[in-house]
Amino acid sequence: MSEGSVVVGVDGSPAALAAVDWAVDEAARRDLPLRIVHALVWASYTSRSRPLTDPVTRDAEARARARRPSVAVASELPLCGPVQALLAEGTTADLLVLGTRALGRFSGAVLGSVSLPVVAGLPCPVVVVRDLPVAPEPGGPVVFAVGAHGDAAPVVAFARAAAAARGCPLRAVHAWRVPRREAATAHTGQFDEARNARHEQARRRLDDVLAAVPAEIEMHRTLGEGPPAEILLAASEGADLLVVGARRRLRADYRLGPVDHAVLHHAPCPVAVVPHT
């Protein structure tokens, strides 16, 4: 493991190759080396020696070097499971990149057995690149989610850096809605009062978070009423990257919030998940 790198996990699949492309582009933007990790879990049962290379990493290295000759590329073949290998790499990496198969907008499928625990473990920011039939056009904004609670600073900082590296604008998205118990009074004037109060609360939250963003940065705001996942997915159409936050847990488990789950499965662009306290 080496500090200061972009790490991408590969397994030879089309989704992994899409992740390699994204990862080497990001390494070039950050002026960082790229580390390609292919866990040889089965080899650990049959051999005590670590092979120097294998076809999966050879192909990934060749692809990365051809795409970005200026980026230093190295590979690692840990003799362990992929989740263990990637979580270990993430303790010192700047960024982990994973590929996953594209799912339909309304598919009930879930993230793979590697992607989910790595994202949920959050050793560092993790980007999930879906193998989309049509890749997003470059030049779109970096969209980031502003949650109703929690420390938004890590998400904002990551999104700002990503937008600056790409030379594109930022779009902040904050969703709000009237809780079901208050919506039950929709036939009375109390509903209007509740709705106005929730809207004002959401506006103040967005103002507070964006107060730390310098005025010279091109910033767009979306304050949407409705389910957060739907609003984020709509706002990320045409985006270059969608950035969301996830709470860093004291113990490892595979739980993610419903909004993170939804955007990781269905966003039309790569999704960065940034840990926060």
Secondary structure, DSSP 8 states (H G I E B T S, - for coil): --SS-EEEE--SSHHHHHHHHHHHHHHHHHT--EEEE---TTHHHH-SS--S--HHHHHHHHHHHHH-TTS-EEEE--SS-HHHHHHHHHTT-SEEEEEEE---TT------TTHHHHHHH-SS-EEEEEE-SS---TT--EEEE--SSS--HHHHHHHHHHHHHHT--EEEEEEE---HHHHTTTTSHHHHHHHHHHHHHHHHHHHHHHTTS-TTS-EEEEEEES-HHHHHHHHTTT-SEEEEEEE--SS------HHHHHHHHH-SS-EEEEEE-
